[in-house]
Amino acid sequence: MKLLKYIAVGCLTIFILIIMNDAASFIPESTKKNLKKLSKLCMTKTNTSIELIRASKERTLPRDPNYACYWACWFNTIGIMNEDNVIHLEHLYKVMPNETHSIVELLINECGTQDGPEKCQIALNTMQCYVNTIPTLLSVHYAFLYE
């Protein structure tokens, strides 16, 4: 599980760099493979269908309980959601290049941790805020997850 966390943080670094360039720049196949593994792991853990994942390309994310837990799985696996269901993107400052800090700061300032009745809904509401802040987040930069 610790290895998966390191892989996820590495993938997240590339994710933020792509957003900074605001283009779907080259993502190494190994990174795509690891992100797909993380996605499949969370799909399995939360019983989330590929159809719901594909629906993520829309700016309005699906309001499905399994899909909400899919994002909680992502946030827990990469270690940014704590036991009180607070999302701590600032933890990424320690492991991400300085060039990415402005994007992390933007998401922290715009979104923080969104309200919700429980962990999964909090994760989904926060992810929705990220997508509202950076509209191409899932539709362009991470489109390979839907293949």
MODELLER restraints for C-alpha pairs under 7 A, 6 or more apart:
rsr = mdl.restraints
at = mdl.atoms
rsr.add(forms.Gaussian(group=physical.xy_distance, feature=features.Distance(at['CA:5:A'], at['CA:77:A']), mean=5.93, stdev=0.5))
rsr.add(forms.Gaussian(group=physical.xy_distance, feature=features.Distance(at['CA:5:A'], at['CA:78:A']), mean=5.01, stdev=0.5))
rsr.add(forms.Gaussian(group=physical.xy_distance, feature=features.Distance(at['CA:7:A'], at['CA:34:A']), mean=6.80, stdev=0.5))
rsr.add(forms.Gaussian(group=physical.xy_distance, feature=features.Distance(at['CA:8:A'], at['CA:78:A']), mean=5.58, stdev=0.5))
rsr.add(forms.Gaussian(group=physical.xy_distance, feature=features.Distance(at['CA:9:A'], at['CA:78:A']), mean=6.13, stdev=0.5))
rsr.add(forms.Gaussian(group=physical.xy_distance, feature=features.Distance(at['CA:11:A'], at['CA:31:A']), mean=5.97, stdev=0.5))
rsr.add(forms.Gaussian(group=physical.xy_distance, feature=features.Distance(at['CA:11:A'], at['CA:35:A']), mean=6.62, stdev=0.5))
rsr.add(forms.Gaussian(group=physical.xy_distance, feature=features.Distance(at['CA:13:A'], at['CA:96:A']), mean=5.77, stdev=0.5))
rsr.add(forms.Gaussian(group=physical.xy_distance, feature=features.Distance(at['CA:16:A'], at['CA:100:A']), mean=6.06, stdev=0.5))
rsr.add(forms.Gaussian(group=physical.xy_distance, feature=features.Distance(at['CA:16:A'], at['CA:103:A']), mean=6.92, stdev=0.5))
rsr.add(forms.Gaussian(group=physical.xy_distance, feature=features.Distance(at['CA:17:A'], at['CA:100:A']), mean=6.26, stdev=0.5))
rsr.add(forms.Gaussian(group=physical.xy_distance, feature=features.Distance(at['CA:18:A'], at['CA:24:A']), mean=6.25, stdev=0.5))
rsr.add(forms.Gaussian(group=physical.xy_distance, feature=features.Distance(at['CA:18:A'], at['CA:25:A']), mean=6.22, stdev=0.5))
rsr.add(forms.Gaussian(group=physical.xy_distance, feature=features.Distance(at['CA:18:A'], at['CA:141:A']), mean=6.89, stdev=0.5))
rsr.add(forms.Gaussian(group=physical.xy_distance, feature=features.Distance(at['CA:20:A'], at['CA:103:A']), mean=6.88, stdev=0.5))
rsr.add(forms.Gaussian(group=physical.xy_distance, feature=features.Distance(at['CA:24:A'], at['CA:140:A']), mean=6.39, stdev=0.5))
rsr.add(forms.Gaussian(group=physical.xy_distance, feature=features.Distance(at['CA:24:A'], at['CA:141:A']), mean=5.10, stdev=0.5))
rsr.add(forms.Gaussian(group=physical.xy_distance, feature=features.Distance(at['CA:36:A'], at['CA:145:A']), mean=5.99, stdev=0.5))
rsr.add(forms.Gaussian(group=physical.xy_distance, feature=features.Distance(at['CA:42:A'], at['CA:70:A']), mean=5.39, stdev=0.5))
rsr.add(forms.Gaussian(group=physical.xy_distance, feature=features.Distance(at['CA:42:A'], at['CA:73:A']), mean=5.59, stdev=0.5))
rsr.add(forms.Gaussian(group=physical.xy_distance, feature=features.Distance(at['CA:42:A'], at['CA:74:A']), mean=6.65, stdev=0.5))
rsr.add(forms.Gaussian(group=physical.xy_distance, feature=features.Distance(at['CA:43:A'], at['CA:49:A']), mean=6.80, stdev=0.5))
rsr.add(forms.Gaussian(group=physical.xy_distance, feature=features.Distance(at['CA:43:A'], at['CA:70:A']), mean=6.12, stdev=0.5))
rsr.add(forms.Gaussian(group=physical.xy_distance, feature=features.Distance(at['CA:46:A'], at['CA:66:A']), mean=5.50, stdev=0.5))
rsr.add(forms.Gaussian(group=physical.xy_distance, feature=features.Distance(at['CA:46:A'], at['CA:69:A']), mean=6.02, stdev=0.5))
rsr.add(forms.Gaussian(group=physical.xy_distance, feature=features.Distance(at['CA:46:A'], at['CA:70:A']), mean=5.72, stdev=0.5))
rsr.add(forms.Gaussian(group=physical.xy_distance, feature=features.Distance(at['CA:47:A'], at['CA:66:A']), mean=6.24, stdev=0.5))
rsr.add(forms.Gaussian(group=physical.xy_distance, feature=features.Distance(at['CA:48:A'], at['CA:66:A']), mean=5.36, stdev=0.5))
rsr.add(forms.Gaussian(group=physical.xy_distance, feature=features.Distance(at['CA:48:A'], at['CA:67:A']), mean=5.63, stdev=0.5))
rsr.add(forms.Gaussian(group=physical.xy_distance, feature=features.Distance(at['CA:48:A'], at['CA:70:A']), mean=6.80, stdev=0.5))
rsr.add(forms.Gaussian(group=physical.xy_distance, feature=features.Distance(at['CA:52:A'], at['CA:62:A']), mean=6.73, stdev=0.5))
rsr.add(forms.Gaussian(group=physical.xy_distance, feature=features.Distance(at['CA:52:A'], at['CA:67:A']), mean=6.75, stdev=0.5))
rsr.add(forms.Gaussian(group=physical.xy_distance, feature=features.Distance(at['CA:53:A'], at['CA:146:A']), mean=6.55, stdev=0.5))
rsr.add(forms.Gaussian(group=physical.xy_distance, feature=features.Distance(at['CA:54:A'], at['CA:146:A']), mean=5.11, stdev=0.5))
rsr.add(forms.Gaussian(group=physical.xy_distance, feature=features.Distance(at['CA:55:A'], at['CA:61:A']), mean=7.00, stdev=0.5))
rsr.add(forms.Gaussian(group=physical.xy_distance, feature=features.Distance(at['CA:55:A'], at['CA:62:A']), mean=6.70, stdev=0.5))
rsr.add(forms.Gaussian(group=physical.xy_distance, feature=features.Distance(at['CA:56:A'], at['CA:62:A']), mean=6.88, stdev=0.5))
rsr.add(forms.Gaussian(group=physical.xy_distance, feature=features.Distance(at['CA:56:A'], at['CA:138:A']), mean=6.48, stdev=0.5))
rsr.add(forms.Gaussian(group=physical.xy_distance, feature=features.Distance(at['CA:57:A'], at['CA:138:A']), mean=5.51, stdev=0.5))
rsr.add(forms.Gaussian(group=physical.xy_distance, feature=features.Distance(at['CA:57:A'], at['CA:139:A']), mean=4.17, stdev=0.5))
rsr.add(forms.Gaussian(group=physical.xy_distance, feature=features.Distance(at['CA:58:A'], at['CA:139:A']), mean=6.63, stdev=0.5))
rsr.add(forms.Gaussian(group=physical.xy_distance, feature=features.Distance(at['CA:59:A'], at['CA:131:A']), mean=6.51, stdev=0.5))
rsr.add(forms.Gaussian(group=physical.xy_distance, feature=features.Distance(at['CA:59:A'], at['CA:135:A']), mean=6.55, stdev=0.5))
rsr.add(forms.Gaussian(group=physical.xy_distance, feature=features.Distance(at['CA:61:A'], at['CA:128:A']), mean=6.38, stdev=0.5))
rsr.add(forms.Gaussian(group=physical.xy_distance, feature=features.Distance(at['CA:68:A'], at['CA:120:A']), mean=4.89, stdev=0.5))
rsr.add(forms.Gaussian(group=physical.xy_distance, feature=features.Distance(at['CA:68:A'], at['CA:121:A']), mean=5.62, stdev=0.5))
rsr.add(forms.Gaussian(group=physical.xy_distance, feature=features.Distance(at['CA:68:A'], at['CA:123:A']), mean=6.52, stdev=0.5))
rsr.add(forms.Gaussian(group=physical.xy_distance, feature=features.Distance(at['CA:68:A'], at['CA:124:A']), mean=4.82, stdev=0.5))
rsr.add(forms.Gaussian(group=physical.xy_distance, feature=features.Distance(at['CA:69:A'], at['CA:120:A']), mean=4.41, stdev=0.5))
rsr.add(forms.Gaussian(group=physical.xy_distance, feature=features.Distance(at['CA:71:A'], at['CA:123:A']), mean=5.63, stdev=0.5))
rsr.add(forms.Gaussian(group=physical.xy_distance, feature=features.Distance(at['CA:71:A'], at['CA:124:A']), mean=6.05, stdev=0.5))
rsr.add(forms.Gaussian(group=physical.xy_distance, feature=features.Distance(at['CA:72:A'], at['CA:119:A']), mean=6.61, stdev=0.5))
rsr.add(forms.Gaussian(group=physical.xy_distance, feature=features.Distance(at['CA:72:A'], at['CA:120:A']), mean=5.22, stdev=0.5))
rsr.add(forms.Gaussian(group=physical.xy_distance, feature=features.Distance(at['CA:72:A'], at['CA:123:A']), mean=5.05, stdev=0.5))
rsr.add(forms.Gaussian(group=physical.xy_distance, feature=features.Distance(at['CA:75:A'], at['CA:81:A']), mean=5.42, stdev=0.5))
rsr.add(forms.Gaussian(group=physical.xy_distance, feature=features.Distance(at['CA:80:A'], at['CA:87:A']), mean=5.46, stdev=0.5))
rsr.add(forms.Gaussian(group=physical.xy_distance, feature=features.Distance(at['CA:80:A'], at['CA:88:A']), mean=4.98, stdev=0.5))
rsr.add(forms.Gaussian(group=physical.xy_distance, feature=features.Distance(at['CA:80:A'], at['CA:89:A']), mean=5.94, stdev=0.5))
rsr.add(forms.Gaussian(group=physical.xy_distance, feature=features.Distance(at['CA:80:A'], at['CA:91:A']), mean=6.62, stdev=0.5))
rsr.add(forms.Gaussian(group=physical.xy_distance, feature=features.Distance(at['CA:81:A'], at['CA:87:A']), mean=4.32, stdev=0.5))
rsr.add(forms.Gaussian(group=physical.xy_distance, feature=features.Distance(at['CA:81:A'], at['CA:88:A']), mean=6.09, stdev=0.5))
rsr.add(forms.Gaussian(group=physical.xy_distance, feature=features.Distance(at['CA:85:A'], at['CA:119:A']), mean=5.49, stdev=0.5))
rsr.add(forms.Gaussian(group=physical.xy_distance, feature=features.Distance(at['CA:86:A'], at['CA:113:A']), mean=5.95, stdev=0.5))
rsr.add(forms.Gaussian(group=physical.xy_distance, feature=features.Distance(at['CA:87:A'], at['CA:113:A']), mean=5.47, stdev=0.5))
rsr.add(forms.Gaussian(group=physical.xy_distance, feature=features.Distance(at['CA:89:A'], at['CA:104:A']), mean=6.63, stdev=0.5))
rsr.add(forms.Gaussian(group=physical.xy_distance, feature=features.Distance(at['CA:89:A'], at['CA:108:A']), mean=6.60, stdev=0.5))
rsr.add(forms.Gaussian(group=physical.xy_distance, feature=features.Distance(at['CA:93:A'], at['CA:101:A']), mean=6.39, stdev=0.5))
rsr.add(forms.Gaussian(group=physical.xy_distance, feature=features.Distance(at['CA:107:A'], at['CA:130:A']), mean=6.31, stdev=0.5))
rsr.add(forms.Gaussian(group=physical.xy_distance, feature=features.Distance(at['CA:111:A'], at['CA:126:A']), mean=6.47, stdev=0.5))
rsr.add(forms.Gaussian(group=physical.xy_distance, feature=features.Distance(at['CA:111:A'], at['CA:129:A']), mean=5.74, stdev=0.5))
rsr.add(forms.Gaussian(group=physical.xy_distance, feature=features.Distance(at['CA:111:A'], at['CA:130:A']), mean=6.77, stdev=0.5))
rsr.add(forms.Gaussian(group=physical.xy_distance, feature=features.Distance(at['CA:113:A'], at['CA:126:A']), mean=5.81, stdev=0.5))
rsr.add(forms.Gaussian(group=physical.xy_distance, feature=features.Distance(at['CA:114:A'], at['CA:122:A']), mean=5.75, stdev=0.5))
rsr.add(forms.Gaussian(group=physical.xy_distance, feature=features.Distance(at['CA:114:A'], at['CA:125:A']), mean=5.66, stdev=0.5))
rsr.add(forms.Gaussian(group=physical.xy_distance, feature=features.Distance(at['CA:114:A'], at['CA:126:A']), mean=4.92, stdev=0.5))
rsr.add(forms.Gaussian(group=physical.xy_distance, feature=features.Distance(at['CA:115:A'], at['CA:122:A']), mean=5.61, stdev=0.5))
rsr.add(forms.Gaussian(group=physical.xy_distance, feature=features.Distance(at['CA:116:A'], at['CA:122:A']), mean=4.54, stdev=0.5))
rsr.add(forms.Gaussian(group=physical.xy_distance, feature=features.Distance(at['CA:131:A'], at['CA:137:A']), mean=5.80, stdev=0.5))
